[in-house]
Amino acid sequence: MESLLLSIRQFVDHRKVHRSSILYNKYVLMKKYLVSTGALFILVILVYFSLAIYIGSKTEIDTKVKSDVIFVLGAKSYWGRNFNPCLLSRVEHAVELYKAGYAPKILMSGGDDIEDHVNEADTMKKMAVEMGIPPEDIQTENQAKSTNLGREPRPF
C-alpha cells in the first residue's frame, strides 16, 4: 500500500499534476485512508492491552468469603468418554473451597443433559465424592432445565 502511494506521489511530482486533478485527489484520499486506518489500528491495540492489563491486575484479588454453602452450576457432563473439562474444573474448585473450610456443604445444580441423558448434578456429586468429599455434605438440585430458568427479566 505504501509503495502504491509512493508511486502515485512520484507520478504526481513528475507530471506536475494540478492539485485539482483526479489523480491528485486519489492520492490525498489514499493518504487520509492509510493515516486514519493506522490510527484506528493503534487505538484498538491500546484499548486491547489496557483491558488486558486491567483484567490481569484483578485476577489475583482473593474475594472468597466463608459461606453456608458452595453452589456449583452444571454443564454438559461428558465429552466422549471423559468428564467435561469445564464441569470438572467447577467441581475441583468447589472441592478446594470445601477442603479449605469456606463452607460446610456443597450444592450441585444441574438437570438431565440433552445429548448424553446423564444428570449433571448427580455426575458432579459422583466426581466430588471421588475427590474425597463426604456424600452427606453434598446436596443436589437435579431438576434444573436452564441456568436462566425462573430468572426474572430486569428492566433496563
KEFITOR-713350 format. One record per residue: x, y, z of N, C-alpha, C in turn. Coordinates in steps of 0.1 Angstrom, whole numbers, padded with zeros to 4 digits, always signed. Each point is the difference from the previous one (the first is absolute). Layout:
N
XYZXYZXYZ...
***
This chain:
156
+0008-0012+0000-0008+0012+0000+0009+0013+0000+0010-0001+0008+0009+0011+0001+0008+0003-0013+0003-0012-0007+0007+0002-0013-0009+0006-0010-0013-0003+0000-0010+0005-0009-0001+0015+0002+0000+0005+0013+0000+0014+0003+0012+0007-0006+0012-0007+0002+0012+0006-0004+0000+0001-0015-0004-0010-0007+0000+0001-0015-0010+0011-0005-0011+0001+0007-0010+0010-0004+0006+0014+0002+0007+0001+0012+0006+0013+0004+0011+0004-0010+0008-0010-0004+0011+0002-0010-0006+0005-0014-0011-0007-0003-0007+0004-0013-0005+0014+0001-0006+0003+0011-0005+0013+0002+0011+0011-0001+0011-0003+0007+0011+0010-0001+0006+0001-0014+0002-0012-0006+0006+0000-0013-0009+0007-0011-0012-0002+0001-0009+0006-0010-0005+0014+0003+0004+0004+0012-0005+0013+0005-0015+0001-0002-0006-0010+0006-0015-0002-0001-0006+0012+0008-0010+0005-0005-0007+0011+0006-0008-0005+0013+0000+0007+0010-0006-0004+0013-0015-0003-0002-0007+0004-0010-0014-0003-0002-0002-0012-0008+0011-0006-0005-0002-0012-0008-0005-0012+0007-0006-0010-0007-0005-0012+0006+0011-0008+0007+0011-0001-0006+0012-0008+0005+0004+0006+0013+0001+0013+0001+0005+0006+0012-0010-0002+0011-0013+0001-0003-0011-0002+0010+0000-0015+0005+0003-0009-0009+0001-0014+0004+0012-0002+0010+0011+0007-0003+0012-0001+0009-0003+0006+0014-0007+0011+0000-0004+0006+0013-0009-0009+0008-0010-0006-0007-0010-0009+0006+0007-0012+0005+0009-0006-0008+0007-0012+0004+0009+0003+0013+0006+0012+0000+0009+0003+0011-0009+0002+0013-0011+0007-0001-0009+0001+0011-0005-0013+0005-0003-0009-0009-0005-0014+0003+0011-0007+0008+0012+0000-0005+0011-0007+0007+0003+0006+0014+0000+0013+0001+0002+0006+0013-0011-0003+0010-0013+0001-0005-0011-0003+0010+0000-0015+0003+0003-0008-0010+0000-0015+0003+0011-0003+0010+0011+0006-0001+0012-0002+0009-0004+0005+0014-0006+0011+0000-0004+0006+0014-0010-0009+0006-0010-0005-0007-0010-0009+0005+0006-0013+0005+0010-0005-0007+0006-0012+0004+0008+0002+0013+0007+0011+0001+0008+0003+0012-0010+0002+0012-0011+0006-0002-0010+0002+0010-0006-0013+0005-0003-0009-0009-0005-0013+0003+0010-0008+0009+0013+0000-0005+0010-0007+0008+0002+0006+0014-0001+0013+0001+0001+0007+0013-0011-0004+0009-0012+0000-0005-0012-0004+0008+0001-0015+0004+0004-0009-0009+0002-0014+0003+0010-0002+0011+0012+0006-0001+0010-0002+0010-0004+0006+0014-0007+0012-0001-0004+0006+0012-0010-0009+0008-0010-0006-0008-0009-0009+0006+0007-0013+0006+0009-0005-0008+0008-0012+0004+0007+0003+0013+0006+0011+0001+0008+0004+0013-0010+0002+0011-0011+0006-0002-0010+0002+0010-0006-0013+0006-0004-0008-0010-0005-0013+0004+0010-0009+0007+0012+0000-0005+0011-0007+0006+0003+0005+0015-0001+0012+0002+0002+0006+0014-0010-0005+0009-0012-0003-0004-0011-0004+0008-0001-0015+0003+0008-0008-0007-0001-0014+0001+0006-0006+0013+0009+0008+0006+0007-0005+0012-0007+0004+0013-0011+0008-0002-0008+0005+0012-0008-0012+0005+0002-0003+0013-0008-0011+0006-0013+0005+0006-0011-0004-0006-0013+0005+0005-0008-0011+0007+0007-0011+0003-0007-0011+0007-0004+0004+0014-0012-0004+0004-0005+0002+0014-0007-0013+0005+0001-0001+0013-0007-0012+0006-0015+0001-0003-0006-0011-0004-0015+0000-0003-0006-0012+0006-0013-0001-0002-0008-0011+0005+0001-0012-0010+0002+0003-0013+0000-0010-0010+0008+0004-0012+0006-0009-0006+0007+0002-0013-0009-0004-0011-0003+0009-0009-0010-0003-0010+0007-0002-0014-0003-0012-0006+0007-0003-0013-0010-0002-0011+0001+0008-0010-0009-0001-0012+0004-0012-0009-0009-0007-0005+0003-0011-0009+0004+0004-0014+0004-0009-0007+0004+0001-0014+0000-0014-0006+0002-0001-0013+0000-0013-0007+0009-0009+0008-0005-0012+0003+0008-0010+0008+0012-0006-0006-0002-0004-0012+0011-0008-0007+0003+0006-0013+0013-0002-0004+0005+0002-0013+0006-0013-0004-0008-0007-0009+0004-0013-0003-0001-0009+0012+0011-0007+0004-0001-0009+0012+0006+0007+0012+0005+0012-0001+0006+0007+0011-0009+0011+0006+0002+0004+0012-0007+0011+0006+0003+0013-0008-0010+0008-0001+0001+0013-0007+0010+0008+0008+0011+0005-0006+0010+0008+0008-0005+0012+0007-0010+0007-0006-0006+0011+0007-0008-0004+0013-0007-0010-0001-0008-0006+0012+0010-0005+0010+0010-0007-0004+0011-0005+0009+0007+0012+0007+0003+0010-0007+0006+0012+0006-0009+0006+0011-0013+0001-0003-0009+0006+0010-0001-0009+0013+0000-0013-0002-0001-0009+0011+0013+0001+0008+0011+0000-0007+0013+0000+0007+0002+0013+0008-0005+0011-0005+0001+0013+0007-0009-0001+0013-0012-0005-0002-0009-0002+0012+0006-0009+0010+0006-0010-0004+0007-0009+0010+0011+0007+0007+0008+0008-0008+0011+0008+0007-0006+0009+0010-0011+0007-0003-0006+0009+0009-0005-0007+0013-0006-0012-0003-0006-0008+0011+0011-0004+0010+0011-0005-0006+0011-0005+0008+0008+0011+0007-0001+0012-0005+0006+0012+0006-0009+0006+0011-0012-0006+0002-0009+0004+0010-0009+0012-0003-0002+0003-0013-0008+0012-0003-0015-0003+0002-0004-0012+0000-0014-0004+0002-0001-0015+0004-0010-0003+0008-0002-0014+0005-0007-0009-0010-0007+0006-0010-0008-0007-0009+0003+0004-0015-0003-0009-0009+0001+0004-0014-0014-0003-0006-0005+0009-0009-0012-0002-0007+0003-0001-0015-0003-0011-0006+0002-0002-0014-0013+0001-0007+0000+0009-0010-0013+0002-0007+0002-0003-0015-0009-0008-0005+0001-0004-0015-0011-0010-0003-0005+0001-0011-0011-0010-0005+0006-0010-0009-0010-0007-0007+0004-0010-0009+0006+0006-0013+0012-0005-0003+0007+0004-0012-0008-0005-0013-0003+0009-0009-0007-0003-0012+0007-0010-0009+0013+0002-0001+0007-0009-0009+0003-0014+0005+0005-0001+0012+0004-0013+0005-0009-0006+0011-0011+0008+0003-0011-0005+0009+0006-0004+0014+0010+0008+0005+0005-0002+0013-0003+0012+0008-0003-0002+0013-0003+0011+0008+0013+0007+0005+0000+0013-0003+0012+0008+0003+0003+0000+0015-0010+0003+0008+0002+0001+0015+0005-0013+0006-0006-0011-0005+0004-0013+0005+0015-0004-0004+0003+0004-0012+0014-0002-0005+0010+0008+0008-0004+0013+0003+0009+0008+0008+0002-0005+0014-0011-0006+0006+0001-0006+0013+0009-0012+0000-0001-0008-0010+0009-0011-0002+0014+0004+0000+0003+0011-0008+0013+0005-0002+0006+0005+0014-0009+0007+0007+0005+0006+0013+0002-0011+0010-0008-0011+0000+0002-0011+0010+0013-0007-0004+0003-0001-0012+0013-0006-0004+0012+0008+0004-0003+0013+0002+0011+0009+0004+0001+0001+0015-0008-0008+0007+0001+0000+0015-0010+0007+0008-0011+0005-0006-0010+0008+0007-0010-0010+0005-0004+0000+0013-0010-0009+0005-0014+0002-0007-0006-0010-0004-0013+0001-0007-0011+0008+0007+0001-0001+0014-0010+0007+0008+0002+0016+0000+0011+0004-0005+0003+0015-0001-0003+0005-0014-0006-0008-0008-0003+0004-0014-0015-0001-0002-0006+0011-0004-0014+0000-0003-0001+0002-0015-0010-0006-0006-0002+0002-0015-0014+0005-0003+0000+0009-0010-0012+0005-0005+0000-0005-0015-0007-0011-0002+0002-0006-0013-0012+0001-0010-0008+0010+0002-0012+0003-0009+0002+0012-0009+0012+0006+0001+0002+0012-0008-0001-0002-0015-0005+0009-0007-0002-0001-0014+0010+0010-0007+0002+0012+0007+0009+0010-0006+0004+0009+0011+0012+0006-0001+0005+0009+0010-0009+0012+0001-0006+0004-0011-0009+0012+0000-0014-0003+0004-0004-0013+0002-0013-0003+0004-0005+0006+0013-0011+0007-0001-0005+0006+0012+0006+0013+0004+0009+0005-0008+0006+0013+0002-0009+0011-0006-0003+0010+0008-0008+0010-0004+0007+0010-0009-0006+0004-0011+0007+0010-0009+0002+0013+0007+0011+0006-0002+0003+0013+0007-0004+0011-0010-0007+0010+0005-0003+0012-0009+0013+0008-0002+0001+0006-0012+0012+0008-0003-0002+0014+0004
***
